[in-house]
Amino acid sequence: MTHLCVPIFVTDLAQAKRDIAAAAEAGADMVELRLDRLKDFGIVPEVVRESILPVIATDRPTWEGGHSDADDAERMTLLMVAGCEGAKYIDIELQAVKSHEAVFRKLRGGDDPREINLILSFHDFSGRPAKLYNIVKEMDSLPADIDKLVWTARTIRDNAEVFELIAHRQRPMIALCMGEAGLMSRVLAKKFGGFLTFASLDSKSVTAPGQVSINDLKNLYRWDAINEKTKVFGVVANPVAHSMSPAIHNAAFDATSFDGVYLPMLVDGSYESFKAFMETFAPIESLHLSGLSVTIPHKGNALRYLKEKGAEIEDLAQLIGAVNTIAISQNGPNPILRGWNTDYAAIVDSITDKLGIKRENLSKLRVGVIGAGGTGRTAVAALAHFGAIVMVSNRTHDRAAALAAEFNGRRGIVAAISTDDLCRRDLDVVINTTSVGMHPNIEANPAPDLKMTKNMVIFDTVYNPAQTKFLQLAEAAGARTIGGIEMFVRQATSQFTIWTGIPAPREIMHEVVVARLKS
Ligand code: NAP
């Protein structure tokens, strides 16, 4: 069993009791009482005795990232008091034990019947300790009950070493990476059989960088459902912290009782970083990495990597030059990888569904695309592929011209024109693929001179706000509209079905996005 432990900085009696009760209420099965900010040690016996959850007592010194300036003897005395009052575990730093090994061995070797379990800990806030495996060996040579190794992840790949350490443990082990890149190790501790993971009571009471709140761990990252066979999915991006994908996909796993968990995966922008990420995690059999969403800045990297591996890649993803979805169907030395672009399908199918036509009927349409960035390129390539007449405009005209030169004549017609010119054309569909109108500039309009009519479909890929100025004007003119949320949900539902083989719970995924945007 992997415990879910809430760390609490103890400052006074009432606060400690309140926080312990809140941790129990939130679903923790253990608390770590951090005593290193406490001024009045006299309250320790009562706090520990009356705790309704099993206690780890910790008095972390400043030299190991904590707040206590007391010497080792004082700290150990305080921890022993906590132990005598009923703390089930006490945490002592490896360094402190090494400096007082004789005392420590005597303590451990005595015939005291009280059951105090010792956590031997090592923390490195600067990165992976240089002599990690020597530290593990040293720990194993000492008579402790649980080893704890925590360091700040240099990159997401450090999590792989955490999984390996836990898998090869000699005795119960807590191994975690701090920082944003270390999230995997915290959420997947249960999958790999770590002794515990830490989760904060709320975002204000975090005791180490990268700690997630107990609410997020349980309700966003599906802690209660995770087991050793759970399939792992994620969004590879940089930045990734504000991605809505974990919320939408985990809610879909919940709704369908699919045994999966979806995580944000922070990977530096270079191709080398993307490749290193894939080569590290895809082959780990026990991780069951099964699917990835890929977004800025990695869609091109994903395509290049899959090509290099000779993977099966959807034709249109190759044409667009971007893969946003990877499925991994077998882990081990030679994982089977496949790649798709579900963004283009989301754009195309939003339009065909709105008009009640088939994809092949897109060839009868005249479409204006405003913007020639990544989304503009996806729209132009896909619409031209299905034979539409596409007019593309962009603030930087050369980018639109380059797009037109690349895709004109393949099947449909693509011409680069100015936005003023686009506004004068007789068009069936107009798509905004720029960020104009996005929060906070919500009054901005990407094509102020466009004459919208009720025969047109106006599509805004911006999803924050849900109802952009562009869409408001379209509705006022009686045009049919498609919003960015619809596109976002569609690309996600396609991913879900690619990975799981089951229909996606679309309504629920839509609700999650709307709720997230509101909050
Ligand atoms: P991108 O590659 O950076 O392209 C940005 C585009 O916006 C470029 O064409 C750029 O023109 C244009 N632009 C930016 N600021 C402008 C301004 N002030 N005036 C006129 N044009 C401006 O970004 P992207 O990934 O394509 O994303 C673009 C938009 O699509 C975003 O707003 C995003 O919300 C939306 N999007 C939605 C979804 C969805 O699922 N709904 C998915 C992806 C993206 P220049 O070439 O002149 O710089």
Residues whose N, C-alpha, C, O or C-beta is under 5 A from the ligand:
A	BS01	NAP	G371 A372 G373 G374 T375 G376 N394 R395 T396 R399 T433 T434 S435 V436 M438 T461 V462 Y463 G484 I485 M487 F488
